Amino acid sequence: MTIHLERAQRRRIKRLCDRVDREVLPADRKFFERFSHRSYRVRVASRLEIEANGIVDPTWPDIPEGYAVYCAVRQLAPGVRVRAFFVARAGNDTDLSDAAARQIYDQAARMAPGLRKVERNLLKVTQGGPAA
C-alpha cells in the first residue's frame, strides 16, 4: 500500500513524528527498561500519535464520545518496538499483565495490514539478516 501525501501533509507528519520521538516514545523505552521481563504494553495513545494517524490514513476512524484511542506496544528486541493503535471504551485499565497486553496487541495487529511484515523485517535486521 502506497500512501500519497501532499507536501504540506508530509511536513506536518515529519513535525508530528519528531515530537512523538521526543515526547512519547521515551516513555515506552523507560517502561521496557524498568520491566525488562516484559515484551508488551498497552497505553492511551497520545494526541500527537492520533493526529499523525489521521493524516497518514484517511480512513482513520472518528473517535465516538465515550471512546479513546489506545496504543499496544510490542518490544521485539531491546530498543526495537512496534505499535498498533485501536479504539475502545475510554477509561479501560492499561495496567495489564504481559499476557493480557499481548492478547490486545495481537487483536490490534490483526486490524493493521502489513504490521506482521514490519515485525519480521525488524527482527531480521536486528538479528543481522537482510530485510524482505
A tleap script that builds the chain and sets N, CA, C and O, in Angstrom:
source leaprc.protein.ff14SB
mol = sequence {
  NMET THR ILE HIE LEU GLU ARG ALA GLN ARG
  ARG ARG ILE LYS ARG LEU CYS ASP ARG VAL
  ASP ARG GLU VAL LEU PRO ALA ASP ARG LYS
  PHE PHE GLU ARG PHE SER HIE ARG SER TYR
  ARG VAL ARG VAL ALA SER ARG LEU GLU ILE
  GLU ALA ASN GLY ILE VAL ASP PRO THR TRP
  PRO ASP ILE PRO GLU GLY TYR ALA VAL TYR
  CYS ALA VAL ARG GLN LEU ALA PRO GLY VAL
  ARG VAL ARG ALA PHE PHE VAL ALA ARG ALA
  GLY ASN ASP THR ASP LEU SER ASP ALA ALA
  ALA ARG GLN ILE TYR ASP GLN ALA ALA ARG
  MET ALA PRO GLY LEU ARG LYS VAL GLU ARG
  ASN LEU LEU LYS VAL THR GLN GLY GLY PRO
  ALA CALA
}
set mol.1.N position { 0.846 -1.176 0.000 }
set mol.1.CA position { 0.000 0.000 0.000 }
set mol.1.C position { 0.895 1.244 0.000 }
set mol.1.O position { 1.729 1.423 0.887 }
set mol.2.N position { 0.709 2.081 -0.991 }
set mol.2.CA position { 1.463 3.317 -1.098 }
set mol.2.C position { 0.599 4.466 -0.607 }
set mol.2.O position { -0.575 4.572 -0.963 }
set mol.3.N position { 1.182 5.312 0.200 }
set mol.3.CA position { 0.466 6.471 0.725 }
set mol.3.C position { 0.962 7.700 -0.020 }
set mol.3.O position { 2.164 7.956 -0.080 }
set mol.4.N position { 0.039 8.451 -0.581 }
set mol.4.CA position { 0.387 9.681 -1.293 }
set mol.4.C position { -0.064 10.863 -0.452 }
set mol.4.O position { -1.256 11.059 -0.213 }
set mol.5.N position { 0.903 11.638 -0.015 }
set mol.5.CA position { 0.610 12.814 0.800 }
set mol.5.C position { 1.058 14.064 0.069 }
set mol.5.O position { 2.059 14.062 -0.648 }
set mol.6.N position { 0.303 15.126 0.265 }
set mol.6.CA position { 0.711 16.416 -0.284 }
set mol.6.C position { 1.903 16.935 0.521 }
set mol.6.O position { 2.176 16.480 1.632 }
set mol.7.N position { 2.593 17.890 -0.070 }
set mol.7.CA position { 3.798 18.425 0.572 }
set mol.7.C position { 3.520 18.938 1.987 }
set mol.7.O position { 4.291 18.669 2.908 }
set mol.8.N position { 2.433 19.666 2.158 }
set mol.8.CA position { 2.091 20.198 3.485 }
set mol.8.C position { 1.818 19.058 4.470 }
set mol.8.O position { 2.182 19.149 5.642 }
set mol.9.N position { 1.176 17.984 3.995 }
set mol.9.CA position { 0.918 16.835 4.859 }
set mol.9.C position { 2.226 16.151 5.250 }
set mol.9.O position { 2.394 15.753 6.403 }
set mol.10.N position { 3.148 16.013 4.309 }
set mol.10.CA position { 4.447 15.408 4.610 }
set mol.10.C position { 5.197 16.222 5.662 }
set mol.10.O position { 5.789 15.661 6.584 }
set mol.11.N position { 5.168 17.555 5.517 }
set mol.11.CA position { 5.833 18.409 6.504 }
set mol.11.C position { 5.172 18.256 7.874 }
set mol.11.O position { 5.859 18.171 8.892 }
set mol.12.N position { 3.857 18.222 7.899 }
set mol.12.CA position { 3.129 18.076 9.167 }
set mol.12.C position { 3.443 16.726 9.820 }
set mol.12.O position { 3.665 16.657 11.028 }
set mol.13.N position { 3.460 15.667 9.030 }
set mol.13.CA position { 3.797 14.337 9.555 }
set mol.13.C position { 5.209 14.335 10.123 }
set mol.13.O position { 5.447 13.784 11.198 }
set mol.14.N position { 6.132 14.939 9.419 }
set mol.14.CA position { 7.524 14.998 9.886 }
set mol.14.C position { 7.596 15.688 11.251 }
set mol.14.O position { 8.252 15.199 12.170 }
set mol.15.N position { 6.910 16.834 11.369 }
set mol.15.CA position { 6.913 17.548 12.659 }
set mol.15.C position { 6.265 16.714 13.763 }
set mol.15.O position { 6.772 16.654 14.883 }
set mol.16.N position { 5.142 16.072 13.440 }
set mol.16.CA position { 4.460 15.248 14.436 }
set mol.16.C position { 5.336 14.070 14.863 }
set mol.16.O position { 5.458 13.782 16.054 }
set mol.17.N position { 5.942 13.394 13.892 }
set mol.17.CA position { 6.787 12.237 14.214 }
set mol.17.C position { 8.002 12.646 15.032 }
set mol.17.O position { 8.413 11.921 15.938 }
set mol.18.N position { 8.577 13.794 14.722 }
set mol.18.CA position { 9.695 14.287 15.529 }
set mol.18.C position { 9.260 14.505 16.980 }
set mol.18.O position { 9.985 14.162 17.914 }
set mol.19.N position { 8.074 15.075 17.152 }
set mol.19.CA position { 7.569 15.296 18.518 }
set mol.19.C position { 7.233 13.979 19.209 }
set mol.19.O position { 7.501 13.826 20.401 }
set mol.20.N position { 6.649 13.021 18.479 }
set mol.20.CA position { 6.361 11.704 19.060 }
set mol.20.C position { 7.671 11.071 19.525 }
set mol.20.O position { 7.744 10.525 20.626 }
set mol.21.N position { 8.699 11.144 18.689 }
set mol.21.CA position { 10.006 10.579 19.053 }
set mol.21.C position { 10.559 11.206 20.341 }
set mol.21.O position { 11.138 10.512 21.176 }
set mol.22.N position { 10.375 12.519 20.490 }
set mol.22.CA position { 10.916 13.219 21.660 }
set mol.22.C position { 10.023 13.116 22.888 }
set mol.22.O position { 10.519 12.977 24.006 }
set mol.23.N position { 8.713 13.184 22.690 }
set mol.23.CA position { 7.790 13.363 23.813 }
set mol.23.C position { 7.028 12.113 24.233 }
set mol.23.O position { 6.586 12.024 25.379 }
set mol.24.N position { 6.863 11.147 23.338 }
set mol.24.CA position { 6.015 9.990 23.635 }
set mol.24.C position { 6.825 8.701 23.760 }
set mol.24.O position { 6.697 7.973 24.744 }
set mol.25.N position { 7.648 8.430 22.768 }
set mol.25.CA position { 8.356 7.146 22.728 }
set mol.25.C position { 9.347 6.920 23.862 }
set mol.25.O position { 9.593 5.766 24.214 }
set mol.26.N position { 9.930 7.966 24.455 }
set mol.26.CA position { 10.795 7.709 25.614 }
set mol.26.C position { 10.069 7.002 26.770 }
set mol.26.O position { 10.693 6.255 27.524 }
set mol.27.N position { 8.777 7.231 26.911 }
set mol.27.CA position { 8.023 6.545 27.973 }
set mol.27.C position { 7.941 5.041 27.697 }
set mol.27.O position { 7.998 4.238 28.627 }
set mol.28.N position { 7.807 4.657 26.421 }
set mol.28.CA position { 7.823 3.231 26.084 }
set mol.28.C position { 9.197 2.639 26.398 }
set mol.28.O position { 9.293 1.562 26.986 }
set mol.29.N position { 10.251 3.341 26.008 }
set mol.29.CA position { 11.613 2.866 26.280 }
set mol.29.C position { 11.817 2.678 27.780 }
set mol.29.O position { 12.335 1.650 28.216 }
set mol.30.N position { 11.413 3.662 28.562 }
set mol.30.CA position { 11.595 3.587 30.016 }
set mol.30.C position { 10.786 2.437 30.615 }
set mol.30.O position { 11.253 1.758 31.529 }
set mol.31.N position { 9.572 2.217 30.100 }
set mol.31.CA position { 8.739 1.115 30.589 }
set mol.31.C position { 9.471 -0.214 30.416 }
set mol.31.O position { 9.563 -1.006 31.354 }
set mol.32.N position { 9.994 -0.456 29.202 }
set mol.32.CA position { 10.642 -1.739 28.929 }
set mol.32.C position { 12.005 -1.854 29.611 }
set mol.32.O position { 12.460 -2.962 29.897 }
set mol.33.N position { 12.651 -0.736 29.870 }
set mol.33.CA position { 13.880 -0.792 30.665 }
set mol.33.C position { 13.554 -1.151 32.108 }
set mol.33.O position { 14.258 -1.946 32.730 }
set mol.34.N position { 12.507 -0.576 32.628 }
set mol.34.CA position { 12.108 -0.819 34.016 }
set mol.34.C position { 11.573 -2.237 34.217 }
set mol.34.O position { 11.817 -2.870 35.244 }
set mol.35.N position { 10.840 -2.721 33.213 }
set mol.35.CA position { 10.248 -4.056 33.281 }
set mol.35.C position { 10.873 -4.909 32.173 }
set mol.35.O position { 10.221 -5.227 31.179 }
set mol.36.N position { 12.133 -5.270 32.356 }
set mol.36.CA position { 12.895 -5.938 31.292 }
set mol.36.C position { 12.349 -7.320 30.939 }
set mol.36.O position { 12.686 -7.862 29.887 }
set mol.37.N position { 11.519 -7.892 31.796 }
set mol.37.CA position { 10.916 -9.192 31.515 }
set mol.37.C position { 9.678 -9.063 30.610 }
set mol.37.O position { 9.119 -10.071 30.177 }
set mol.38.N position { 9.262 -7.841 30.331 }
set mol.38.CA position { 8.044 -7.610 29.543 }
set mol.38.C position { 8.370 -7.461 28.061 }
set mol.38.O position { 9.459 -7.022 27.690 }
set mol.39.N position { 7.400 -7.836 27.218 }
set mol.39.CA position { 7.503 -7.635 25.772 }
set mol.39.C position { 6.339 -6.827 25.229 }
set mol.39.O position { 6.373 -6.384 24.081 }
set mol.40.N position { 5.298 -6.628 26.049 }
set mol.40.CA position { 4.085 -5.948 25.582 }
set mol.40.C position { 3.641 -4.907 26.596 }
set mol.40.O position { 3.888 -5.009 27.798 }
set mol.41.N position { 2.976 -3.906 26.049 }
set mol.41.CA position { 2.454 -2.816 26.871 }
set mol.41.C position { 1.229 -2.244 26.171 }
set mol.41.O position { 1.177 -2.206 24.942 }
set mol.42.N position { 0.237 -1.796 26.950 }
set mol.42.CA position { -0.913 -1.068 26.405 }
set mol.42.C position { -0.995 0.255 27.143 }
set mol.42.O position { -0.883 0.306 28.368 }
set mol.43.N position { -1.192 1.324 26.383 }
set mol.43.CA position { -1.309 2.655 26.979 }
set mol.43.C position { -2.302 3.470 26.156 }
set mol.43.O position { -2.681 3.086 25.050 }
set mol.44.N position { -2.703 4.580 26.711 }
set mol.44.CA position { -3.539 5.523 25.969 }
set mol.44.C position { -2.641 6.191 24.922 }
set mol.44.O position { -1.529 6.617 25.232 }
set mol.45.N position { -3.127 6.276 23.698 }
set mol.45.CA position { -2.352 6.916 22.627 }
set mol.45.C position { -2.283 8.417 22.881 }
set mol.45.O position { -3.204 9.015 23.436 }
set mol.46.N position { -1.181 9.001 22.467 }
set mol.46.CA position { -1.028 10.452 22.630 }
set mol.46.C position { -1.801 11.195 21.547 }
set mol.46.O position { -2.113 10.641 20.493 }
set mol.47.N position { -2.097 12.432 21.821 }
set mol.47.CA position { -2.765 13.297 20.840 }
set mol.47.C position { -1.929 13.394 19.566 }
set mol.47.O position { -2.474 13.430 18.463 }
set mol.48.N position { -0.614 13.436 19.721 }
set mol.48.CA position { 0.284 13.523 18.570 }
set mol.48.C position { 0.176 12.284 17.685 }
set mol.48.O position { 0.129 12.396 16.460 }
set mol.49.N position { 0.138 11.104 18.301 }
set mol.49.CA position { 0.006 9.859 17.536 }
set mol.49.C position { -1.337 9.800 16.813 }
set mol.49.O position { -1.418 9.358 15.667 }
set mol.50.N position { -2.375 10.244 17.488 }
set mol.50.CA position { -3.712 10.234 16.890 }
set mol.50.C position { -3.756 11.159 15.678 }
set mol.50.O position { -4.296 10.799 14.633 }
set mol.51.N position { -3.189 12.340 15.823 }
set mol.51.CA position { -3.175 13.294 14.714 }
set mol.51.C position { -2.373 12.755 13.533 }
set mol.51.O position { -2.806 12.874 12.387 }
set mol.52.N position { -1.216 12.167 13.798 }
set mol.52.CA position { -0.382 11.604 12.723 }
set mol.52.C position { -1.119 10.480 12.001 }
set mol.52.O position { -1.088 10.409 10.773 }
set mol.53.N position { -1.774 9.611 12.745 }
set mol.53.CA position { -2.532 8.529 12.112 }
set mol.53.C position { -3.646 9.067 11.226 }
set mol.53.O position { -3.922 8.512 10.162 }
set mol.54.N position { -4.280 10.142 11.660 }
set mol.54.CA position { -5.357 10.742 10.871 }
set mol.54.C position { -4.881 11.318 9.551 }
set mol.54.O position { -5.639 11.351 8.582 }
set mol.55.N position { -3.634 11.773 9.501 }
set mol.55.CA position { -3.081 12.310 8.253 }
set mol.55.C position { -2.666 11.180 7.326 }
set mol.55.O position { -2.953 11.219 6.129 }
set mol.56.N position { -1.994 10.178 7.868 }
set mol.56.CA position { -1.483 9.068 7.059 }
set mol.56.C position { -2.610 8.185 6.545 }
set mol.56.O position { -2.554 7.702 5.414 }
set mol.57.N position { -3.628 7.971 7.363 }
set mol.57.CA position { -4.720 7.074 6.990 }
set mol.57.C position { -6.041 7.839 6.992 }
set mol.57.O position { -6.621 8.075 8.053 }
set mol.58.N position { -6.520 8.228 5.807 }
set mol.58.CA position { -7.762 8.995 5.750 }
set mol.58.C position { -8.978 8.200 6.225 }
set mol.58.O position { -10.034 8.783 6.472 }
set mol.59.N position { -8.847 6.883 6.355 }
set mol.59.CA position { -9.963 6.081 6.868 }
set mol.59.C position { -9.918 5.964 8.390 }
set mol.59.O position { -10.778 5.329 9.001 }
set mol.60.N position { -8.882 6.599 9.005 }
set mol.60.CA position { -8.759 6.574 10.465 }
set mol.60.C position { -10.086 6.995 11.068 }
set mol.60.O position { -10.654 8.012 10.670 }
set mol.61.N position { -10.579 6.236 12.010 }
set mol.61.CA position { -11.940 6.487 12.499 }
set mol.61.C position { -12.068 7.754 13.336 }
set mol.61.O position { -11.137 8.184 14.017 }
set mol.62.N position { -13.261 8.328 13.253 }
set mol.62.CA position { -13.598 9.356 14.226 }
set mol.62.C position { -13.736 8.637 15.562 }
set mol.62.O position { -14.139 7.475 15.614 }
set mol.63.N position { -13.407 9.321 16.612 }
set mol.63.CA position { -13.461 8.701 17.925 }
set mol.63.C position { -14.798 9.070 18.563 }
set mol.63.O position { -15.016 10.227 18.923 }
set mol.64.N position { -15.690 8.095 18.704 }
set mol.64.CA position { -17.002 8.390 19.273 }
set mol.64.C position { -16.899 8.843 20.724 }
set mol.64.O position { -15.946 8.511 21.428 }
set mol.65.N position { -17.871 9.586 21.146 }
set mol.65.CA position { -17.909 10.015 22.541 }
set mol.65.C position { -17.913 8.786 23.442 }
set mol.65.O position { -18.610 7.806 23.178 }
set mol.66.N position { -17.133 8.853 24.495 }
set mol.66.CA position { -17.030 7.728 25.421 }
set mol.66.C position { -15.974 6.710 25.028 }
set mol.66.O position { -15.811 5.688 25.696 }
set mol.67.N position { -15.252 6.986 23.941 }
set mol.67.CA position { -14.202 6.079 23.474 }
set mol.67.C position { -12.859 6.820 23.455 }
set mol.67.O position { -12.809 8.049 23.505 }
set mol.68.N position { -11.795 6.053 23.382 }
set mol.68.CA position { -10.449 6.618 23.331 }
set mol.68.C position { -9.595 5.764 22.404 }
set mol.68.O position { -9.941 4.626 22.087 }
set mol.69.N position { -8.481 6.333 21.980 }
set mol.69.CA position { -7.512 5.590 21.173 }
set mol.69.C position { -6.433 5.075 22.117 }
set mol.69.O position { -5.910 5.802 22.962 }
set mol.70.N position { -6.123 3.806 21.944 }
set mol.70.CA position { -5.086 3.154 22.739 }
set mol.70.C position { -3.968 2.698 21.818 }
set mol.70.O position { -4.151 2.550 20.610 }
set mol.71.N position { -2.817 2.482 22.414 }
set mol.71.CA position { -1.651 2.009 21.682 }
set mol.71.C position { -1.160 0.731 22.358 }
set mol.71.O position { -0.864 0.722 23.553 }
set mol.72.N position { -1.079 -0.340 21.583 }
set mol.72.CA position { -0.490 -1.588 22.065 }
set mol.72.C position { 0.932 -1.641 21.513 }
set mol.72.O position { 1.136 -1.538 20.304 }
set mol.73.N position { 1.899 -1.800 22.390 }
set mol.73.CA position { 3.311 -1.750 22.017 }
set mol.73.C position { 3.924 -3.133 22.209 }
set mol.73.O position { 3.715 -3.787 23.231 }
set mol.74.N position { 4.683 -3.561 21.205 }
set mol.74.CA position { 5.441 -4.810 21.323 }
set mol.74.C position { 6.927 -4.491 21.193 }
set mol.74.O position { 7.356 -3.840 20.240 }
set mol.75.N position { 7.698 -4.956 22.159 }
set mol.75.CA position { 9.144 -4.809 22.060 }
set mol.75.C position { 9.695 -6.105 21.458 }
set mol.75.O position { 9.607 -7.171 22.068 }
set mol.76.N position { 10.261 -5.999 20.259 }
set mol.76.CA position { 10.807 -7.159 19.566 }
set mol.76.C position { 12.193 -7.518 20.079 }
set mol.76.O position { 12.555 -8.692 20.155 }
set mol.77.N position { 12.954 -6.507 20.425 }
set mol.77.CA position { 14.297 -6.634 20.985 }
set mol.77.C position { 14.528 -5.340 21.746 }
set mol.77.O position { 13.828 -4.356 21.504 }
set mol.78.N position { 15.485 -5.313 22.654 }
set mol.78.CA position { 15.720 -4.053 23.374 }
set mol.78.C position { 15.929 -2.889 22.394 }
set mol.78.O position { 16.813 -2.926 21.539 }
set mol.79.N position { 15.102 -1.874 22.543 }
set mol.79.CA position { 15.178 -0.696 21.690 }
set mol.79.C position { 14.445 -0.812 20.364 }
set mol.79.O position { 14.434 0.144 19.589 }
set mol.80.N position { 13.829 -1.960 20.082 }
set mol.80.CA position { 13.112 -2.166 18.816 }
set mol.80.C position { 11.655 -2.471 19.148 }
set mol.80.O position { 11.328 -3.544 19.655 }
set mol.81.N position { 10.788 -1.503 18.850 }
set mol.81.CA position { 9.386 -1.633 19.224 }
set mol.81.C position { 8.473 -1.301 18.049 }
set mol.81.O position { 8.824 -0.503 17.179 }
set mol.82.N position { 7.302 -1.922 18.037 }
set mol.82.CA position { 6.260 -1.605 17.060 }
set mol.82.C position { 4.985 -1.286 17.829 }
set mol.82.O position { 4.773 -1.761 18.945 }
set mol.83.N position { 4.149 -0.474 17.206 }
set mol.83.CA position { 2.921 -0.027 17.857 }
set mol.83.C position { 1.722 -0.341 16.978 }
set mol.83.O position { 1.787 -0.233 15.754 }
set mol.84.N position { 0.629 -0.730 17.617 }
set mol.84.CA position { -0.647 -0.944 16.937 }
set mol.84.C position { -1.695 -0.127 17.689 }
set mol.84.O position { -1.777 -0.184 18.916 }
set mol.85.N position { -2.483 0.623 16.952 }
set mol.85.CA position { -3.478 1.510 17.560 }
set mol.85.C position { -4.873 0.924 17.408 }
set mol.85.O position { -5.176 0.242 16.429 }
set mol.86.N position { -5.716 1.202 18.397 }
set mol.86.CA position { -7.099 0.723 18.342 }
set mol.86.C position { -7.986 1.646 19.171 }
set mol.86.O position { -7.513 2.379 20.040 }
set mol.87.N position { -9.259 1.591 18.883 }
set mol.87.CA position { -10.253 2.406 19.595 }
set mol.87.C position { -11.051 1.484 20.503 }
set mol.87.O position { -11.489 0.411 20.088 }
set mol.88.N position { -11.235 1.914 21.743 }
set mol.88.CA position { -12.020 1.146 22.714 }
set mol.88.C position { -12.660 2.134 23.687 }
set mol.88.O position { -12.372 3.330 23.667 }
set mol.89.N position { -13.519 1.611 24.524 }
set mol.89.CA position { -14.168 2.472 25.524 }
set mol.89.C position { -13.128 3.218 26.345 }
set mol.89.O position { -12.105 2.653 26.732 }
set mol.90.N position { -13.392 4.469 26.601 }
set mol.90.CA position { -12.497 5.290 27.422 }
set mol.90.C position { -12.485 4.747 28.846 }
set mol.90.O position { -13.471 4.183 29.320 }
set mol.91.N position { -11.362 4.925 29.510 }
set mol.91.CA position { -11.255 4.536 30.913 }
set mol.91.C position { -10.859 3.092 31.134 }
set mol.91.O position { -10.860 2.626 32.273 }
set mol.92.N position { -10.515 2.364 30.069 }
set mol.92.CA position { -10.058 0.985 30.257 }
set mol.92.C position { -8.752 0.973 31.035 }
set mol.92.O position { -7.930 1.881 30.911 }
set mol.93.N position { -8.578 -0.052 31.826 }
set mol.93.CA position { -7.351 -0.214 32.600 }
set mol.93.C position { -6.206 -0.529 31.653 }
set mol.93.O position { -6.341 -1.390 30.784 }
set mol.94.N position { -5.098 0.146 31.806 }
set mol.94.CA position { -3.922 -0.137 30.989 }
set mol.94.C position { -2.804 -0.765 31.818 }
set mol.94.O position { -1.723 -1.043 31.297 }
set mol.95.N position { -3.059 -0.987 33.093 }
set mol.95.CA position { -2.079 -1.653 33.963 }
set mol.95.C position { -2.341 -3.150 33.859 }
set mol.95.O position { -3.000 -3.745 34.712 }
set mol.96.N position { -1.805 -3.748 32.786 }
set mol.96.CA position { -2.118 -5.123 32.434 }
set mol.96.C position { -0.892 -6.011 32.552 }
set mol.96.O position { 0.242 -5.533 32.528 }
set mol.97.N position { -1.133 -7.297 32.679 }
set mol.97.CA position { -0.035 -8.259 32.642 }
set mol.97.C position { 0.514 -8.323 31.223 }
set mol.97.O position { -0.129 -7.863 30.280 }
set mol.98.N position { 1.694 -8.889 31.080 }
set mol.98.CA position { 2.291 -9.051 29.758 }
set mol.98.C position { 1.391 -9.923 28.881 }
set mol.98.O position { 1.221 -9.640 27.696 }
set mol.99.N position { 0.819 -10.973 29.451 }
set mol.99.CA position { -0.049 -11.875 28.680 }
set mol.99.C position { -1.302 -11.156 28.192 }
set mol.99.O position { -1.703 -11.323 27.041 }
set mol.100.N position { -1.916 -10.363 29.053 }
set mol.100.CA position { -3.122 -9.621 28.646 }
set mol.100.C position { -2.782 -8.569 27.598 }
set mol.100.O position { -3.529 -8.381 26.638 }
set mol.101.N position { -1.647 -7.878 27.781 }
set mol.101.CA position { -1.225 -6.875 26.802 }
set mol.101.C position { -0.916 -7.539 25.458 }
set mol.101.O position { -1.186 -6.966 24.403 }
set mol.102.N position { -0.348 -8.753 25.501 }
set mol.102.CA position { -0.068 -9.473 24.253 }
set mol.102.C position { -1.354 -9.819 23.517 }
set mol.102.O position { -1.422 -9.673 22.297 }
set mol.103.N position { -2.351 -10.264 24.219 }
set mol.103.CA position { -3.640 -10.581 23.580 }
set mol.103.C position { -4.212 -9.348 22.884 }
set mol.103.O position { -4.693 -9.424 21.753 }
set mol.104.N position { -4.151 -8.230 23.568 }
set mol.104.CA position { -4.679 -6.989 22.992 }
set mol.104.C position { -3.842 -6.572 21.790 }
set mol.104.O position { -4.385 -6.163 20.764 }
set mol.105.N position { -2.525 -6.673 21.913 }
set mol.105.CA position { -1.656 -6.334 20.781 }
set mol.105.C position { -1.986 -7.227 19.578 }
set mol.105.O position { -2.119 -6.733 18.459 }
set mol.106.N position { -2.117 -8.524 19.804 }
set mol.106.CA position { -2.418 -9.443 18.706 }
set mol.106.C position { -3.745 -9.100 18.028 }
set mol.106.O position { -3.854 -9.174 16.804 }
set mol.107.N position { -4.746 -8.727 18.814 }
set mol.107.CA position { -6.037 -8.319 18.235 }
set mol.107.C position { -5.871 -7.051 17.404 }
set mol.107.O position { -6.386 -6.969 16.289 }
set mol.108.N position { -5.161 -6.069 17.936 }
set mol.108.CA position { -4.957 -4.810 17.216 }
set mol.108.C position { -4.114 -5.042 15.964 }
set mol.108.O position { -4.366 -4.431 14.926 }
set mol.109.N position { -3.118 -5.918 16.056 }
set mol.109.CA position { -2.244 -6.196 14.912 }
set mol.109.C position { -3.011 -6.844 13.767 }
set mol.109.O position { -2.684 -6.622 12.602 }
set mol.110.N position { -4.024 -7.640 14.082 }
set mol.110.CA position { -4.838 -8.264 13.022 }
set mol.110.C position { -5.559 -7.215 12.186 }
set mol.110.O position { -5.892 -7.456 11.025 }
set mol.111.N position { -5.797 -6.057 12.778 }
set mol.111.CA position { -6.513 -4.979 12.081 }
set mol.111.C position { -5.557 -4.029 11.356 }
set mol.111.O position { -6.001 -3.082 10.707 }
set mol.112.N position { -4.257 -4.275 11.462 }
set mol.112.CA position { -3.255 -3.390 10.867 }
set mol.112.C position { -2.526 -4.135 9.749 }
set mol.112.O position { -1.543 -4.831 10.003 }
set mol.113.N position { -3.006 -3.990 8.515 }
set mol.113.CA position { -2.366 -4.700 7.404 }
set mol.113.C position { -0.884 -4.343 7.314 }
set mol.113.O position { -0.509 -3.172 7.386 }
set mol.114.N position { -0.072 -5.341 7.161 }
set mol.114.CA position { 1.356 -5.107 6.984 }
set mol.114.C position { 2.170 -5.070 8.263 }
set mol.114.O position { 3.399 -5.087 8.199 }
set mol.115.N position { 1.531 -5.022 9.421 }
set mol.115.CA position { 2.289 -4.906 10.669 }
set mol.115.C position { 3.154 -6.135 10.916 }
set mol.115.O position { 4.292 -6.005 11.366 }
set mol.116.N position { 2.639 -7.316 10.634 }
set mol.116.CA position { 3.430 -8.539 10.857 }
set mol.116.C position { 4.655 -8.566 9.944 }
set mol.116.O position { 5.711 -9.059 10.340 }
set mol.117.N position { 4.520 -8.038 8.722 }
set mol.117.CA position { 5.674 -7.969 7.826 }
set mol.117.C position { 6.715 -7.003 8.383 }
set mol.117.O position { 7.914 -7.275 8.319 }
set mol.118.N position { 6.265 -5.891 8.923 }
set mol.118.CA position { 7.185 -4.940 9.562 }
set mol.118.C position { 7.917 -5.633 10.707 }
set mol.118.O position { 9.131 -5.484 10.850 }
set mol.119.N position { 7.188 -6.385 11.520 }
set mol.119.CA position { 7.817 -7.116 12.624 }
set mol.119.C position { 8.893 -8.066 12.106 }
set mol.119.O position { 10.012 -8.079 12.619 }
set mol.120.N position { 8.554 -8.864 11.085 }
set mol.120.CA position { 9.515 -9.828 10.537 }
set mol.120.C position { 10.766 -9.117 10.021 }
set mol.120.O position { 11.885 -9.566 10.266 }
set mol.121.N position { 10.571 -8.004 9.303 }
set mol.121.CA position { 11.716 -7.262 8.773 }
set mol.121.C position { 12.574 -6.680 9.891 }
set mol.121.O position { 13.802 -6.725 9.814 }
set mol.122.N position { 11.951 -6.143 10.914 }
set mol.122.CA position { 12.717 -5.605 12.042 }
set mol.122.C position { 13.494 -6.705 12.757 }
set mol.122.O position { 14.640 -6.502 13.161 }
set mol.123.N position { 12.872 -7.862 12.910 }
set mol.123.CA position { 13.574 -8.977 13.547 }
set mol.123.C position { 14.773 -9.428 12.719 }
set mol.123.O position { 15.836 -9.715 13.268 }
set mol.124.N position { 14.605 -9.490 11.401 }
set mol.124.CA position { 15.720 -9.881 10.535 }
set mol.124.C position { 16.868 -8.879 10.648 }
set mol.124.O position { 18.032 -9.271 10.743 }
set mol.125.N position { 16.542 -7.601 10.638 }
set mol.125.CA position { 17.579 -6.566 10.718 }
set mol.125.C position { 18.289 -6.636 12.067 }
set mol.125.O position { 19.513 -6.522 12.127 }
set mol.126.N position { 17.533 -6.822 13.152 }
set mol.126.CA position { 18.165 -6.857 14.474 }
set mol.126.C position { 18.996 -8.116 14.666 }
set mol.126.O position { 19.907 -8.146 15.492 }
set mol.127.N position { 18.680 -9.159 13.899 }
set mol.127.CA position { 19.432 -10.403 14.002 }
set mol.127.C position { 20.519 -10.496 12.939 }
set mol.127.O position { 21.167 -11.534 12.801 }
set mol.128.N position { 20.723 -9.413 12.185 }
set mol.128.CA position { 21.802 -9.366 11.222 }
set mol.128.C position { 21.479 -9.878 9.841 }
set mol.128.O position { 22.373 -9.975 9.000 }
set mol.129.N position { 20.223 -10.212 9.576 }
set mol.129.CA position { 19.846 -10.702 8.252 }
set mol.129.C position { 19.299 -9.590 7.390 }
set mol.129.O position { 19.020 -8.500 7.890 }
set mol.130.N position { 19.137 -9.846 6.089 }
set mol.130.CA position { 18.567 -8.828 5.199 }
set mol.130.C position { 17.048 -8.724 5.394 }
set mol.130.O position { 16.380 -9.725 5.652 }
set mol.131.N position { 16.523 -7.526 5.271 }
set mol.131.CA position { 15.073 -7.317 5.345 }
set mol.131.C position { 14.444 -7.793 4.061 }
set mol.131.O position { 15.083 -7.769 3.009 }
set mol.132.N position { 13.195 -8.229 4.130 }
set mol.132.CA position { 12.474 -8.704 2.939 }
set mol.132.C position { 11.999 -7.558 2.093 }
set mol.132.O position { 11.375 -7.775 1.054 }
savepdb mol mol.pdb
quit
